[in-house]
Amino acid sequence: MNRLACIALGLALAGFPLVGGDFYINLGSQIFIAAILAASLNLLVGYGGLVSLGHAAWIGLAAYTSAWLYLRLGFAHWITAPLALVVTTLIAGLFGWIALRATGLGFLMITLALSQVLWGTAYRWAAVTGGDNGLSGLTRPAPFGISIDAPAAFYYFSLTVAILAIWMMARFVNSPFGAALRGSRDESRRMNALGHNVWLVRWLSFVYSGFWGAVAGLLFVYYHKYIHPTALSLTSSAEVLLGVIAGGAGTVAGPIVGAAIVLLLKNYVSAYLERWNMLLGAVFVLIVIFMPDGVVPGFRRWWLRWRKQ
Amino acid sequence: MQFWIVQTLNSLALGGLLFLLAAGFSLIFGLMRIANLTHGSLFMLGAYLGVTALKLVPNLWLAALLGGLVVAAFGGLVERFILRPLAGNALGQVLVTLGISFIVADTCLIVWGGDPIPIAAPASLQRPLVVGNIAFPAYRLAVLGIAIVTAIALHLLMERTRLGAMIRAGVDDMQMARAVGIPVSRLFTTVFCLGAALAGAGGVIGGPIMSAYPGLDTDMLPLALIVVILGGVGSLLGAFVGSFITAAIYTFGSALLPDLAYVILFLPMIFVIAFRPRGLFGRKSA
């Protein structure tokens, strides 16, 4: 049953560009990017119990690094991409070292403050980041000589990366290391007593999460061919977190579904009215009050109850 | 010389404003164990309410009082009806305050529009104070004075009154405070209203310096966070010292290295977190 569902889903995703219009194909690509991002934040929120409000930092760092190297130094994509990943992951190492001095709300505040520092810098340091104009004039790479400029080609490219990323992250949380991470979330003192280095487990997970955030950031900048400081804003971090929580933190499917819901909501609402922030805030409040463990666990419970009857 | 004096005064005035903002944030965090992410929005709401209040009353201080009261009432409602049902779920409470901050920001945008609205300083303070050949902006001195008076008042409130003793007890050990019969629930609402009032009034008082504009909330919130990370949670002295350190770094950073002002802000934070994770004057770690 489960395998059948997977195959059906895979066929549907692979066949979608054959039937959907460009608008929907592009929407699909954006959902894949948002899914990678949400899944990477979920490593911390869902499995590590570490709620970060600074996940947009990875999008911004990877995107700005790759854009800057491409525009100012004229590097080719095959150099900018790995460099952007390395730079972002290194900074994730530094930020993790700072933020993990605290846990709980202290961690949340520090990640928020750090990402706001980056956001402010992106606005102010116009010589490097282009300030409020952002950086434009970017191009998409051509992996193995295949152009991904067309919507459908980019769709398959981001789908491939998303499947790889989510598979890797699912393996990560199901590995013994993932078990240690979950242990550090539930019983950090016992994990310490058992000889696990809880801090190191958390830090490595933070860095790993930052790495996949950077991958999403690269896809983000390839998709838009443009980067602006709003990508680093608190709203942007909050959208990712809302996706994770709305879908169901600590499950593999939850954040993907949540990210898709947030993205669709944002696209449809923005098409009709300009009140996205208002709606984002309201959805946040409603989800926390009425569906605190998310849509996917909620539906699973409902499905199990229905099967029993 | 003029440059250094003006920038020092700027930083002292900003420090005063930050103190009005961060004192409430820190007390709420210390007592209720939640990071109130609406705090920046309360500051901005205060600034916009000040704009409207100044159309009704001619006096900035009166407008600040009105703004503070309205924002306090709003904060009280949020605490009673939205945060209270989520008691015990600190993460949920923080996420709700984040959601509310977006709603408040967007509402301000609808009501007051997207253009920055300047707020005039009181006429008597508009002319700079000239000593010798150096001019001091009088309004900034007044803001500094207000912040110091507020700090002393808060200090007396915390150290010399029954309410302050109860708040301190709640910050140090919530369960014991409950057990000895302190009405912790009422205390939460009181502190939340107090913090909101300070933030709202701070927004109005800050108006002549910063004016009211969309994005004021996200400009102020990180500064408040950094103040509390530096100074320590639940400590007035920490909020006071942290505010002036943060403001000095931010002001001189913006003046000397405008591009990297935000990066420079990050340095003291790293030092404090590395060597004293609970902040300079924190009673316990965040």
Interface residues (C-beta under 8 A of the other chain):
Chain A: V51 L53 I98 R101 A102 G104 L105 G106 L108 M109 I110 L112 A113 L114 Q116 V117 L118 W119 G120 T121 R124 W125 A126 A127 V128 S233 L234 T235 A238 L241 I245 R275 N277 M278 L280 G281 A282 V283 F284 V285 V288 I289 P292
Chain B: F29 R33 I34 A35 L37 I82 P85 L86 N89 A90 L91 G92 V94 L95 V96 L98 G99 I100 S101 F102 I103 A105 D106 T107 L109 I110 T218 L221 P222 L225 I226 V228 I229 P258 D259 L260 A261 Y262 V263 L265 F266 M269 I270 I273 A274 P277 S285 A286
